[in-house]
Amino acid sequence: MHNFLSLSILYLSCIIQSINLSVTLNNQDKMKISNKMTKELGIEHPIIMAPMFLVSNEAMMRAAIESGIMGVFPSLNFRNDGELEKVLKNLNKYKSENSGYTGNYGVNLIVQRSNPLFEKHLKICGEQKVPFYITSLGNPKPVIDIAHSYGAKVYCDVTNIEHAAKCASLGCDGFIAVGQGAGGHAGPSPLHLLVPSLQHHFPDIPVIAAGGIANGEGILSALCLGAQGVSIGTRFINSTESTVSDAYKQGIIDAKMEDIVLTEKLSGTPCNIINTPYAKKIGYKQNWLEKLLSTNKTTKKYFKMLVQVKGMKKLEAAIHPNNYKTLWCAGQSVELINDVLPSKAITERLINELTEARKNLLLTLSGEEKAPILGEINQ
């Protein structure tokens, strides 16, 4: 009886969500999803290639544009004078010269006051008319004001209803629901609670599920929960366009979900990393003095800046080969990753898996065939 009720609830959930979700099959019998998110962002598939500090690069953004998804990179990946402006000009030129591609790009801005480059980077992004923004760790109002002045969209990273309400009151266009399984800065709540809660409280604002998603089954489950799309990061670290070290990519292949741990040592904010020997050596929690300095009204801004700079240097060293200080950000979806592929091939696999997962779900609900809990992991 319990299983019947669970399946019935899931089936009803999928029906309810399909009211705002147009699903079609093309000539290759692949799913094509059209909803508020895909229409507003001008992309073919409801997938965001998540912004990843020191990982996301221009080649990955081009691949996202070619693949019909939204590629987003942190502005802090281009910290030297002239770098960010050059990349944005290159991407805008690439889009204009390849209008047949169905993807897009965006920029992730860390909006907290401890980011010394925020105002400068926002000004550059506005001048280059970046089409899409994701804001993290602070007040998104300056970004929303500039973006909306020329028609760009702003989605805000949120981990709870309180923060989401503040972002909604400022006029954000969507939420990135950051759950427990996300790589890097992760939220405290599981997606199966966070996504429906956000959808319930803010029914008119698109919710994007982020954390622990690396295959089509994960995408389908997020859509059934009420998400309009998903944000996927760790899977794209292991893309050929990613320039991190081979050791980092192999670390993702070797790691299991229980190898992902939260550390406060990199930025002061809980961050998911692979539990390497070096991660164990430096520890995961701030000591009493660090906690005091990070919470004191007088010192917290400057101490957070110091922690972030030190953490940034450690991460920057770790992405290069032959470095024993292996600090690798990753999410729990490492459990599902065992290869390195071009970004376009990753996207194609995700859509194929999503199509099969939908078929399997319908068969399961009809009683004709039992689908696997997780899709087949490619060997």
Secondary structure, DSSP 8 states (H G I E B T S, - for coil): -HHHHHHHHHHHHHHHHHTT-EEEE-TT--EEEE-HHHHHHT-SSSEEE---TTT--HHHHHHHHHHTSEEEEEGGG--STTHHHHHHHHHHHHHHH-TT---EEEEEEE-STT-TTHHHHHHHHHHTT-SEEEEESS--HHHHHHHHHTT-EEEEEESSHHHHHHHHHTT-SEEEEE-TT-SEE--SS-HHHHHHHHHHH-TTS-EEEESS--SHHHHHHHHHHT-SEEEE-HHHHTBTT--S-HHHHHHHHH--GGGEEEESTTTSS-EEEE--HHHHHH-SS--HHHHHHHHSTTTHHHHHHHHHHHHHHHHHHHTSSS-S----B--GGGGG----B-HHHHHHHHHHHHHHHHHHHHHHHHTS----SS-----
